[in-house]
Amino acid sequence: MVHSFCGNLPGVNEGLLLSILNTLNILYNSYSAELSLYHKCNEWIEQNVSRPITAEYTAEAMGCTVEHLNRTVKKYSNKCLSEIIAEKRLSAIKHFVKFSNNSTQEIAFKLGFESAELLRKFFKYHTGVSLKEYRKTMI
């Protein structure tokens, strides 16, 4: 097929054209694999938000290094892996506060925090408001 195409374009080197097409194919496959890894990572974090997730634990589950996973996540989200993990955990905390009557201790247990105090510190650090203040806005 390339040969017939090249026959219609005088001066086109068939070997060079094949090399370019091969390079484009490699780049496309690499892009596709990275995008797939990014989506797989996001899904895995959402499904495992009840565990004490770390970047290392996530990369291990994805079968790659933290560095590779972090580069891939940053490429498609402009955020580092730890930011994505924190966002998903915050979303889960907010969901529990909004749609359940669970105590802070129960939420901490369900989301893999070692204690209610660690959950409260995590929430305050990432949102700037205490969990107690946030609960008041949900009433």
Helices and strands as residue ranges (DSSP letters): H 2-7, H 14-47, H 55-62, H 66-77, H 81-99, H 104-110, H 116-127, H 131-137
